[in-house]
Amino acid sequence: MRSLIIHEKHCTANPNRVCQLCGRKSIKEIIDKYKELFEVKEVDAKEGGWGGGTIIKAVYKKSFRLRDIVNELDYICPNCILAIIRCLGLNRHYFGSKFNFDYKKAIENWWRITNEEAWEKEEREAYY
């Protein structure tokens, strides 16, 4: 039971989750802001190259890029972006290909930036 409670607190399907990567307390306001941009429909995944005959759900109404959303807000970590995709009811493969979001690259970039910032902070503290 305890592990289920811990899981739910951080689950990417929970809009009020606490992110274990960036510490963000909730993504609910982001989900509400972008919910009207998407209309969830069934789409044949074969057309997107995600498997023969599988039905996925994800269609957007307005033209935009994921990066445009992210640039409007504070920097959002890859785990929170994944949670937003899930909470909007979108398919991550469809979303990733349509909006050029690659979780693996995003998480590598997140850690590269985080580590560089930590290194720079340590360097500044060592010399000042």
N, C-alpha and C positions, 0 to 999 in steps of 0.2 A: 504494500500500500504506500509506504513512504517513497519508494522509487517512482511510483506513478505520480505522486504529488510533485516530486522534483522534476520529472519529465514534463509535466504540464506547465510548470512555471517557465520553462525554457523552450517549449515546443514551437516550431516554426508555423504551426497551424493555429497558434494562440495569438490574437491581435494585442493582447495585454501582456505579452511575454516579457521577460527580462533577458536581454541578449547576453550570452556568456562571452561574446567577442568584444563588443563595444560598450556594453553596459546600458544601452538604451532601454528605458522602462516600458515603452509602449510604441506600437506602430499604428495604433487604431486611427489616429488623426490623418496619417498618410494614406491609409487604406480608404478612409471616407473621402478624402480629397480626390483620389484617382478612380474611385469606383465607377463614376459616370463615364469614364473613358472606355470602359470595356463592356461588351455584351457577350456573355458566355453562351456559346453555341456548340453543338456537336459538329466536329469536322473529321473527315476521314484522314487519319494519320498517314496513310499511304502516300497522299499528295505531298506531304512534308518530308517523306523519307524516314519516318519514325517507326515503321513496322506495318506490315500488310494487314489491312482491314481493321486495325485498332481505331476506336473512336476516342478522340481527345476533345477537350473543351477549352476554347480560347479564341476570341475574336475581339479586335479593338474597333472602336467607332471612329476615333479621331486620329489624325496622323501626328505622331510624335516619336521620339526616341527615348529609351530608358535613361540615357545619360542626361537628357533634358529634364526629366523628372528629378534625377539625383542632383543636378546643378541648381535646381530651384530650392533645394532643401540643404540642411547641413549634410556633410558627407555621411553617406549611409554605408555601413559595412555590408559585405557580401551575405552574411547570414540574415541580416534584416531585409535585404533585397529579396532573398529567397523566401522569407516569411511573408513579405508583401505579395509576392507572386502567388503563394499558396493561399493566403487569406482572401485574395481577390477571386480565387477559384480558377486560376489559369493553369495551364499545363506548362511546366518549366521548360520542356524541350521546345515546344512551339514558341513560347515567349522568348527563349534564348536565341532561337534562329531568327525570329522576326525583329528583335530589338538588339541583337548582337551582344547578349549577355552570356558570358562564359564564366560560370561559378569558379572553376579551377583557376583560371587566370586572375579573376577578381580577388580570390583569397590569397594567391601568391603575391599580388600587388599590394594588398592590405598589409601583409606581414613585412614586405620589403619596406614600405613607407613607415610602418610602426617601428621597425628595428632601426631604420635610419634616424628617425626622430629621437629615439631613446639614446642612440649613440651620440648624436649631436648634443643632446642635453647633458650627457655625461662629460663630454669634451668641454662644454662651456663651464660646467661646475668645477672641473679639474683645473682650469686655467684662471678662474675668477674668484 
